[in-house]
Every structure is written in C-alpha cells, then in structure tokens.
Amino acid sequence: MNTYFNEVKKNFGFGCMRLPMKDDKVDHTLTSKMVDYFLQQGFNYFDTAHGYLGGKSEIALKACLTSRYPRNQYILTDKLSTHHFNKQEEIRPLFESQLEACGVDYFDFYLMHAQSDEIYAKYKKLHAYDEARKLKAEGKIKHFGISFHDKADVLDMILTENPDIEVVQIQFNYVDYEDPALQSKACYEVCRKHNKPIIVMEPVKGGNLVNLPEEAKRIYEDLGKMSPASYALRFAAGFDGMMMVLSGMSCMAQMEDNLSFMKDFQPLSSKEQEAVKQVTKIFKSKNFIPCTACRYCMEKCPKNIAIPDLFACLNAKKVYGDWNSDYYYNNVHTVKNAKASECLKCGLCEQICPQHLHIRDLLVEVAQTFEKE
C-alpha cells in the first residue's frame, strides 16, 4: 500500500454509488450496519459524489456515518461533477451544499469528477481547479485530485498542467487493463510517471467480473473457495502505487466477502494470475457491452430510457441465452421507461458515458433482439 496519506488506514474503500436500496430509497438501517462493520474491521475510506443515487448517497452518509461517528474516525471523498454547474459562481454554493448534505465541515479528498478532454476544457474555462485550490487553502478540502475517464495522453496533459494534483482515480481492472479504448494500463503508467497515488474505481467492472460466464466461474472454482470478486480486487490492489481500491457494495454479504481477503491483503499468486488471464480471454470472447451501470446516461436521456438495464438484458441474453431477459425487458425495464427503439439518437448519453460506448448503435441492437414483433 502507498503510505502517501497517513490518515488512510487500509487500501480498500467503501464506494457509495451502489448502496442497498429499499422502495427506491437508500436502506439506512442496512447501510448503517455495513458502515459499522466496515469501521470495526479497521477500514475508514468512503467515496461518494453529488449525483450518486440521484443525490441520495451523500444524504445516506450523513444519516449512517457522519452523524454517528467522530470526524477523525473516517475519510470522506466527494467530487465536483460536471452536470451540476455551468458557471464559476455556482461552484462554491454547490460545494457548500455537498458539505451540508454529508454533514461535515470539510472533505478529506475532493476530486474533479470524470475528467476527459472535453470536460477538462470546461473546468479550465470556469476556473474549477482554482476554486478547489481556494477551498483547500481555507481548510475545507484536505487533498485535491481528479477522477479520470479518457486516453492516457489527456491524463498526461492534465497532470503536467496541474502538478499540484495529489491523487488520481482511474478505472482499473483485469479486463480493461490492456483494452485500447479505455487504456487502463497506459493511464496507470502516466500516474506512476507523475508519482501520483492512485485510487481504483470499477475493479469488478460494475459487477461484470463477479457475475461471470460458467466456464470462467469454473476456472476460479478449481483454485479453491475464494470468490470471483477476490481475484478482481486483489489484481488491482497488487500494483505499485495503488493507494485505494474502491468497491460499491450493496449488501452485507458482499462486504463480508471483500473484507475477508482485503483485511490482510495478499497479492495474486502466479497460479492465480494465470487464471485471471484465462478468465479475461473468456470474458472478451463473449462480446459483452462493457457497461458499468453508473447511470450517468439516464440523467441526460430525454426519453428516460433505462439504458444500463437494457444493456444488462442483452448481456444476459448473449451469455446465458436467458429467457428471463425478454421478460425483464418487456415487463420491468420498459414499463415506466421508453423502449430502445424510441431512442431519439440525440447522442447526449454518449457525451457523458465514462466507458465511451456507442450507445445509440447498441440500443439498435437491443431493439432488434427484444422487439422483434
């Protein structure tokens, strides 16, 4: 583990984008139990953003964490997200509203969210980085950083222009490691070049590296009793410079499993590394849509198409030939939301997609698969 920040106890963090839900609300009772267990096991890092769960994540952390524990017992990260401000003068009020929503006086880490070439240009124009620096000087931010979704050369540019960036959050997992579109390996190498501690997001790729095809499951089962998540998280955490690996946990079973192998972290053995390579080959052979269900696209869709859910249906259909996919498409995900064929082709979803998916083309494939009649 990188010890750049002494207040971070361990290299595993609670990502709060996928908290347990009940009747479209965060289940505060279960979330509180998960927070208690997380802290009791010696972990202390929590990650949220203003838009997570439609604004419910920050509020849940106030109810389940910050109102129940002294401020020095946890590390809290929040982010400045592009779709919540369009003027420089809107940044500070937004920041103050985030502090209030979370119930704290300062953030330990504050990240310029989902930086890409286009989004970074907006942040420069509106002096967002300068506003963050002012907030740090006032003691309202302890550490200033970025989360990033673009090519390695863009990351290199941002870090070169802003050498005071203290930490970088990147998408990093074994399937994306050498993917030419996401460039996880290349982005990791840029962070190392600039000597920046790294926070890992999407180590299990939105659950895709847990819900594996049967032949991939068997490879891990032959190794022993450890879960698919264990190989994904330990793969990411095993690289030099990884300050923190995040996991969005939505039930106690996930948390108990993750902490069981991250509490006394051991990198992958050579045998486990070979198994990961085999699973990667199987995963890529299935031509999955690599959607991580962040749901940013739905915030922009004028037809309110449940894009991640429809992609999950198509993935399940491809991998498992699952008849349930048809049922969920027609009777769950398109009852209150538009069908894939109703896409207006406006492209707003693609502008904000961290995975750079060609969503409009993929929705055509979804419609052809599930709307044959």
N, C-alpha and C positions, 0 to 999 in steps of 0.2 A: 504493500500500500504506500502511496505517496503521502508523506507527512508534512506537506507544504502548509496545510492548515491544521494547527494543533487542536482546534476545538472539535474536529470531526473524529469521532471515536473509531468507527469501522468503515470498511469500503463498500457498504451496502445501504441503499436508501429506499425509503417508502415513497414511491411515486403515487401521487394523489389524483390521477386522471381517471382511474377506474375503481373508485371506492364502491363498497357494497350499496346497492340501491334497493328501495322498497317503495312501491307505488310512485315511481318517478321522483322520489326524494332520497337523499343520502340516508342510509340507516345509521343514525347516530349511535344507537346502542351497540351495534356490532362494530362500528368504526372505533368507538371508544375502547372496546375490548382489544381490538387489534393494536391500537396505539399503546395501550398498557403493556401488552405482551412484547411489542417491539422495543419499548424502552427498558422493560425488565430484563431483556436478553442482551442489553448493552449497546443497542443501536440508537442513533439520535438524529438522523438526517431525514427531513421531509421536504418534498418538492411539489409545488403547485403552480398554477397560473390563473389569471383572472377569468379566462374563458373555459377552464376545465369544468366539465359537467354543467355547462350553462351558467357559470358563476356560483355553483353550489359547493365547489371544492374548498374555496377559501373560507366560506361560512362554516362548513363542516369542521375545518381545522380549528376554528375558534371555539366551537362547541365541544370538540372531542380532544383537543390538545392544549391550546394556549390558555384556555380558561381553567385548566385543570392541573397544569404543571408550572413550576417556576421557569422563568425565561432562560435561565442558564442550563436547563436540562435538555434542550433540543436545539437543533439547527434548522432554520426555515429558509427555503429558497422560493422566490416568486419571480415573475417575469413581466417585462413590458411588451405586450402583444400588439402587433401592427394594426389589427382591425378595431382597436379600442381608442385610437387617437388619430387625428388628421391635422392638428395644429400643435405648434410647440407649447403654447399656453395651456393645452389640455393635458400635458404630461404630468405635471405636479399634482393637479387635482385627482387624476386617475391613480397616481401613486399613493396619495393620502387615503383614497377610498380603499385601496388594497390593504394598507396597514389597518384601517378600521375593520374591514371585513375579516381579516385574520386575527384581530385582537392583539396586535403587537405595536411596539414603538419603533422597531427597526427590523430590517431583513438581514440575515447573515449573508446571503448571496442574492443579488438581483441581476437577472440576465436579460440582455436584449434578445427578444424571443424570435426563433425561427429565421435567423438571418440568411438571406440569399443575396444575389447581386442586386435584384430589383428592390427588395425590402431594405437592404443596407443603404441604397441611394435615398430612399425616403427618410430613413433615420438620420442620415447626414444632412439632408435638406432641412429637417425640422430640429436639428441640434439635439437629438435624443441622447446621444452619448455624453454630450456636455451636461445635459440635465442630470444624468445619472452620476456624473462626476461631482456635481454640486451636492447632490443628496448624500454621496459618500463623505464629502468634506463636512457635512452637517451631522454626520454620525447616524444617518437613517439607513445607510447601507454599509455593511462591513466589507463586502467583497463584490467587485463589479466584473461581470463576464458576459458571455454570449451563449446562446444555443444556436445550432447551425444546421442548415439543410441546403447544401449546394455543392458545387465542384470544389476540388482541393485548391485550385488557383484563386478562387474567390476568397476562400478562407485565408490563404496566404496574404492576399491583399489587405483584408480587414485587420489581421494581426500585425502586419507591417505598418499600417496607418495608425493603429491604436496599440502601441506597445504596453500600455498600462492595463490592458485586459488581463485579469488574473486567472481566469478559468474558462474552459471551453467545453460545452456539452454537445456531443455528436452522437449520431445513430451508429451503433456498432454491434454486429452480431456475426455469427459464422457464415450465414447465407449471404449477407451483404458485403462481407469482408473484401472480396475481390470483384464485386459487381461493378461493371463500368459505368452504370448510371448513377449509383449512389456513392461510389468511391470511398467506402469506409476506411480501407487501408491507407489510401492516399491522404485522406483528411487526418487520420491518426498520425501519419508521418509528419504532416505540417505542424500539428500541435507539438510533437516532440522536437521538431526543428526550432520552434519558438519557445521551447521549455515551458509549455503551459500545462498545468494539471488538467486531467480530462474527466468529465462526467459522462457516463454512458447512458443513453436512452435507447429504448427498444431492443434490449439484449435478447428478448424472446420474440421479437418482431410482432408485437401485438397479440401474442398467444399462438402465433403460427408455428413456433418451434416447440410448443407443448402439445398441440393437437396435430400430431404427425400422422402421415400415412402408415398403414400397418407394417409394411416392410421396414420402414425406418424405426418404428417402435421396437421391432424385434431385435434390431442391432443393439439398441441400448439395453433391452431386457437381457440379452446374452452377457452383458457386462456385470450385471448384478441388480440390486434393488433401487438404485438411485433414479430419481425422476428425470424426464426429458429436460425440465427446467434447470436441473443441476448442471447439466453439460453446457447449456447455453450461457448461464450466468457465470460459471467458472471459466468458460472460454474467454469472455470479455474481461473478467477481473484479473486474468493471468498475464495481461500485457503490462509492460513497464509504463509508469506514468498515470495509471488509472486511479484517480482519487476516489471515485464513487461509481458504483453500478446501481442504477435505479430499476425497480420493478413495480409495476402498477398492480397491486394486489386487491382483490375484491372479495375475499373470504378468508377465514382463519386457517383453513387447510393449506391454502397457497402460502400464507405467511409462515406457518409452522414448517412446511417443507423447505422454503427458501432459507430460513434462519438455521435450519438443521445443518446445512452444509456451508453457509456463509459465516457462521459464528466463529468457527475455527477453519478459516479458508485454506484449501489446498488446491493448487493449480491442476489442470488436467494432466494425467499421465500420458506417456507416449501411446499406450493402447487406446486410451480414451480419445486422444487427438485423431487417431486413425479412424475411430468410429464416427467422430464428428465429420470427417471428410466424406465418409460413405453416406451419411445422412444428408449432407449438403448436395451430393450428386442426385440422390433420390428426390429430394425436395425440388431441385431445379428442373428435373425431368417432368414434373407434373404441370409445369406452366401455370403455377399459381398467379393470381393477381396479388401482388405484394402490398396489399392494403393493411395498415396497422390500426384501423378503426379509431383514429384520432378525432374524427367527425368535424374537422375544420371545414370540409367541403360543404357540409349541410348548413353551416352558418351563412353561406353565400348563395346557395341554390334557391332561385326564385320559385321553383316548383316544389321545394321541400321533399326532394327525392331522398330516401334513406340509403344513400349511396354505399356506405360501408356494409350495411346489412345485405344489400343486393349482391355485392361482390362476395360476401361470405357464402351466400346461397350458391353462387356459381362455382366457387372453390370446392364446396362440399359435393356438388354435383359432379365435378371433374374427377375428384379424388375417390369418392366413395360411391358414385352413382346413386346418391342418396335421394330416394323418392320424397323424403321429408322436405327436401329443398323446395320442391314445387309447392307443397302445402304452405311452407313459411312465406314463400314469395307471394302467393296469391291471397292467403288468409291472415297474414300477420303484418308483413312489412309494406304492403301496398294498400292496406285498408284505409289508413288515415294519411298515407303519403302517396305521392304520384308514382306511376309505373315508370320503368326505364324508358319505354317508348315515348313518354311525354317530355323527355329532355328537350330543352329549347336550344341546345348547342351554343349557349352563350359563352361558355368557357371560364366563367368566374370560379368554378370549383378547381380547375386546373391551375389557376394563378396562385392558389393558396395551398395546394397539395404538397406536403413535405416529401412525398415519395416520387413526385414528378410523374404521376400516372397520366396516361392519355384517357381521361375519364369518359369523355364523350364517345370515343370509339369503343371503350369497354362496355358502356351502357347499351350500345347497339348489340353487342354480343349477348349481354344479359337478356335483352328483349327477344332476340332470336331464339334463345334457349328456353325461356319461360312463358313467352307469349305467342306460341306457335299458332294457336287457334285464331 
